[in-house]
Amino acid sequence: MRVKNGVKLGSMCVAAAIVAACSTTEAPGPIEPTGPTGRVRLVNLITDAVRGRVNASLEGLVFTVDLQYGQTAPANLPSPATAPYAAVYTGDRSFILKRTADTTVVVATLPFTISDSQDRTVYATGGAAGSAVTGFVLTDDNPAPVAGVTRLRIVNMSPTGGAVDVFVTAVGADLSTATPRATNLALRTASAYFTVAPGTYQIRTVPAGTAPADRAALAANVLASTAFTGATARTIVIADNATGGTPLRAVVIVDR
């Protein structure tokens, strides 16, 4: 039995999870890939109240349904189909997004390319004031987790915020003496990966280059408090509000 259209068993399980339980682990099964594979996930950052909730298909197979703003697929699917990524064959692929409320309406087609053993994230962005929904693709680095630390990366997907300095600090820490984890982070760019000790953190942004004395007054409190545990990895996405503009927010995505 062959897997059609270049989508590995992992994605078939994602589709099946819409109607029945299906494991998304890599356990051996009767259907195995016949070529090299990578992994992909989809993040919904569409700032349009009408087109913002979408279903997604990948190579003709259901990838997710009713993906809402700030959610990530396939992790949004019901348990046990909650893996952070879905496996696909390498090559040129594309997501087709349709309105959940009216699946005759195609919201966007988002192409991407997968290489062998590569993890990629496709961000669906735009849509405010009837603008086009487009895709932004990043390659993710997911080594084995390390005990006692959390591995983080920051991605700026906020058109409103512009280039920012990003602080990941203890809750209520004085920004005038804090060191930013990312500086001059422009729209559609990602920071280098870094590590923090397990604990509870506050995430704030200021316009890039803001003087230390002015940071508190200009800070956007994008995430008031979030807990990170050891031996995990997370991507922190700086984003606009669900319908565009302020207040800015942060979306924390599980990598590992």
N, C-alpha and C positions, 0 to 999 in steps of 0.2 A: 504494500500500500504506500503510495507516495503522498507527500505533503504538497498541495498545489500552490502555485504562485509564489514560491520562494519564502514562505513563512514557516518557521520551525514550529515544533510541537508546543513550545512555550506559549506562542501567540494563539495557537488553536485552543489551548486551555483557557486563555483569556476570553476568547469568544464563547466557549462553552459555559463559562462561569456566569454568563448572563442568565442562563436558564437552569443551570445545575452546578453542583460543586465540582471543581476540577483542580487538581493540584498544580501549582506553578513552580514546583521544585524541579531540579534537574535529575530526578531519579530515573533510572533506566526504564524503558517501556517498549511496547511493541512497535512504536513508530520512532525512528531515530533520524537525525539529519544526515544527509548524504553529501554535505559540503561544509565549508567553513561558515561560521556564524559570528555575529556580534549581538549587542543588546541595545534596545532603544526605549525611551519613555517620552511622554507628551505632557507639557505643562500648559494649562489654559490661562492666558493673561489677556483675553479679549475684553476690551473696555466698551462693550455695547450691550445694553440691557435687552435688546431684541435678539441679537445673534450670539450672545455670550455663553449660552448653555448648548453644548454640542455633543453629538455622537461622532465617533471617529472609526474609520475603517482603514486597514492596511493591507494592500494587495488583494482587495476584495473580501477580506475577512473582518469581522467585527473586532475592533480593538478596545473600545470602551463605549459606554452610553452615559448621557447626562453628566458630562464633565463640566463642572462649574468653575467660576473664576477662582484662581488660586489653588485648584486641585491638580493632581498629577495622576496620569494613567500609565500602567495598569493598577497603581496602588489604590485608586478610588473604588475599585470593584469590591463586591462583598467577599468576606472571608469564605474560603481560604485563598482566593485569587488576589492576593495583596502584595505580590512581589514588586520591588521598586522598578524593575525593568522587564521587558519581554524579549525573548530571543528571536532573531530573524536571520535569514541567510544574508551573506554579504552582497554588496552591489547597490545599485541605485533604486531607491524605494520612495514611496510617498504616502503621506496621510491624506485622506479626504475627510473634511469636516462638514457635517450637516447639522442644521438646527435640530435640537432635540424635539422641540414643539412642532416642527414641520420638516420632516426629512426629505421633502422634495426640494428644499432650499440648500444649495451647496454654499457653505460659508467661505471655504478656502481649500486649496490643494497645496500641501506643504512638502516639497521634495527634500530628501536627505540621502546621504551615502553612508553605508556601513562597511567597515573593513573587518578583517578577521580578528576576533577577540576584543573588539572595540566597543566601548560604551558611549552612547550619544544621547543628548537631551534635545528635543525639538520644542521650542517655545512658540506658541501661537500668540501673536501680539497685534495691537492696533484695533481698529473698529470704531473708535470714538467718532461721533458726528458723521457716521456713515462711511468712514474711511475704510480702505482695504485692510483685510486681515492677512498678515504675512508671517513667515516663519523665520526664526533665528536658531541656528544649530550650534551646539557646543560639544566638544569632546570631553568626556569625564574620565578622570584618573582614579581608579578604585583598587588600590592595593589592599592586601589583607589588613584588617584592623589591628591596632596596637593596644594592648591592655593599658588602662590608666590615662589615655588621652582621647580627645575628640578631634577629628580632622575636619576642617572647615574650608569653604571657599565662598566668596561673595560675588554675585553677578548683579550688575546694574541693568535693570529693565524698565526704568522709570523715565519716560520722556519729560515729565514735569520737573523732576529733580535735577536733571542735567548732570554734569560731572560732580561727584561728591567725594568727601572723605568719610569713611565708615569706622565707627567705634564699636567694639564688642567688649563691654566692661562689666564689672560688678554692678548690680542695680544701684542707681543713685550716685555712681562715682563722679567725681569732679572732672568734667571734660577739659578744663583748662590745663590740667596736668596729665591727661591721658594721651596715649600714643595710638593713632589710628591704625587699624588693621589693613586698610586699603586707602590709598591717597589718589586724588584726581582720577577716580574711577569713572570713566565716560560711559554713556549709554551704549548698551550692547557689548560690554566688555566684562571680563572676569578677572578677579584677583588671583594671585598665586595661592596655592593651598597652604594652610598653616594649622597649627595645633593649639588647643587650649586644654587646661585641666578640667575634669568633670566638675560641673557646678551650675549655678543659675546666673544667667547673664542678661544684660539689657543691650539692645542694639539701636544705635542712633546714627543719623547722618547729618552732615553740615555741608553747605556749598564748598566745593574744593578750594583750598587755600585760606579758609576762614582763620583769622587770628585766634590764638588760644583764649584770649579774654572775651571774645565775641561768640564762642561756640555755644554756650548754654542758651543764649538768646535766640540763636538761629537754628538750633538743633531740631530735627524731625525725629520724634520718638517712634520709630517704625515698629519696634517690638519691645514692650515694657518689661517682659520677663519670660525667659525660656530656659529650660533645664537641658543640659547636655550630659550624657553619661559616657563612661569610658568604652573603648573598643568600638566606636561608632564613627560614622562620617555623615556630614550634612552639607547641603548647598543652601546658602542664604540668598534669596532673591529680593532685591530692592525693587519695589513696584509701585505704580500709581494705585489709587483707589479703584474699586471695581468698575466704576463708570468713568474713570479718567480723572486726572488732576489730584489735588490733595484731599485728605491727608494721605501722605505716603504710607506704605506698609511694607512689611517683610513677610515673605513666604519661606518657610523652612522645609526643605525637601530631604527626605531620607535617601542617602546614597548607600549606606550599609547599616 
